[in-house]
Amino acid sequence: MRNLKLGFIGLGLIGGSIAKAAKKMNPDNYIVAYNRSEASRIEALEDGVADVVCDKVDEHFANLDYIFLCTPVEHNISYLETLKDIISKDTIITDVGSVKGNIHRAVTKLGMEANFIGGHPMAGSEKTGYRHSNEKILENAYYPITPTDFVNKDRIAEMYEFVKGIKAIPIILDYKKHDYAVAGISHVPHLIASTLVNLVKDNDSDDELMKLLAAGGFKDITRIASSSPEMWEQICSTNRNNIVKLLTRYIAALEDIKCSLLTEEFTDVNALFTKSREYRNSFSNSKGHGPIRELYRIYCDLADESGAISKIAGLLAERNINIKNIGIVNNREFENGVLRIEFYEQDERDAAVNCLLSNNYTIYVND
């Protein structure tokens, strides 16, 4: 790819990760960055990711090849209005929002369709901010691209290659199709997770027995209920129609299974579990290129003594093995071991296994 002049408005987790990946892909890519927080601007400049940082969106963004809008969705649209009078006719603006309809409608209203390609890197972390950004977050993550009908086809192709270059998986979609899909796989599940948590909260006993026993499967399926309420309120408001359509179908499915239980049609219950099991198991067959990204994970039996976790982390650090995530498993309902360690790559996991086995740890590998 040619050397690119890139602008970033917002240097949070996703904006910072794309910027870092773009610089790693090609150190000659020129990056201009604006962020409301001065600390993130300084850090991006000092670590060599940004070539120029700004305390406002101004003429520094005038002659760039691509500008990434990486702020909350409602702010991205206001930046469109600012950029309209700044950018050159060849600048492409893109965004990273999880809902595309609202920004595509704003682009049409502003007459900027020749300058816009929507984007949605489907990656993230429970952590936020530039200091937690990492180009590895994007690896093997789907990255839908939603161009308008008026943007230059060569620029669509270039955007496609850029996404491949930062090691994400590009897929070109109509923005309406995108919003319907993410309503099903992300937005409705967030609502379900939150309502499940509140079901337990509102129906627990005075001694909070449900809360005490809520581990394993319940924690796994409700993990996303810990996400930002403000962010998810905004997502639900911008993708309301698709969410309502699928939520209505989900409620009907729950009513059907409720009826089967009341009438003791347990073959219907079995059919529900069989159908869902077969479809869910098909996800893992994708080997990192399907809707569920492949995890490289091990479990390790751990002595109940001070410094046990830091000792393991130290052993892996000595061998330059990069840990993606590490945490205590609070029960053994489904899993062996008490310490779960996740890695970005299979070779890192394999190296960790060899390291820990050679130090007499008992290891269980998740394939």
Buried (B, 14 or more C-beta within 10 A) or exposed (E): EEEBBBBBBBBBBBBBBBBBBBBBBBEEBBBBBBBBEEEBBBBBBEEEBBBBBBEEBEEBBBBBBBBBBBBBBEBBBEBBEBBBEBBEEEBBBBBBBBBBBBBBEBBBEBEBBBBBBBBBBBBBBEEBBBBBBBBBBBBBBBBBBBBBEEBBEEBBEBBBEBBBBBBBBBBBBBBEEBBBBBBBEBBBBBBBBBEBBEEBEEEBEEEEEBEEEBEBEBEEBBEBBEBEEEBBEBBBEBBEEBBEBBBEEBEEEEEEBEEBEEEEBEEBEEEBEEEEEEEEEEEEEEEBEEEEBBBBBBBBEBEEEEEBBEBBBEBBEEEEBBBBEBEEBEEEEEBBBBBBBBBBBEEBBBBBBEBBEEEEBEBBEBE
